[in-house]
Amino acid sequence: MNHPLPASTPLQMLVTHTAWANRQLFAALRAVDSFESQKGADLIVRALDHIHVVRCIFQAHLQGVAHGYASTQRAVFPSLEELDLESETIDRWYVDTTASLRPEELARPRDVRFTDGKVVTMTAATMILHVITHTIHHRGNVDVIMIQAGMPRRRDGFPEFLVSRASAT
């Protein structure tokens, strides 16, 4: 997924970086021979599923519709390939949506009900920032598992993102 630089707002830049870093992660995982049989693969899939479900929950909040999740984890985990496709699709949605929201819509408060029943008032911008930081946090968890299992690491930091974008133009 190639997104042009510069993004017009810091929030758009962060969402675009998140999408790019997710592509780097899935590319690294796809390159692992017999990924499913690797030590830590089950934990990686659990973490990636959790990331995806939380992103779907907040996508629904941003759309103003019910999300239908009772937990931040699915009962049956999808394959790495399914997670990869789901991640790319929702990345595109967040990039496009963040770019299309007007400042007043980004700032509008709304009540958000978490899966534990707690209700918090958040703006669209705050929800998007939560999704970004949550994703980064759990990508870091995946990175630790990959290191422990001897899987090749990827370079997905913000400096690498900026370099990749500059060299793509």
Buried (B, 14 or more C-beta within 10 A) or exposed (E): EEBEEEBEBEBBBBBBBBBBBBBBBBEBBEEBEEBEEBEBBEBBBBBBBBBBBBBBBBBBBBEEEEBEBEEBBBEEBBEBEBBBEBBBEBBEBBBEBBBEBEEEEBEEEBEBEEBEEEEEEBBBBBBBBBBBEBBBEBBEBBBEBBEEBEBEEBEBEEEBBBEBBEEEE
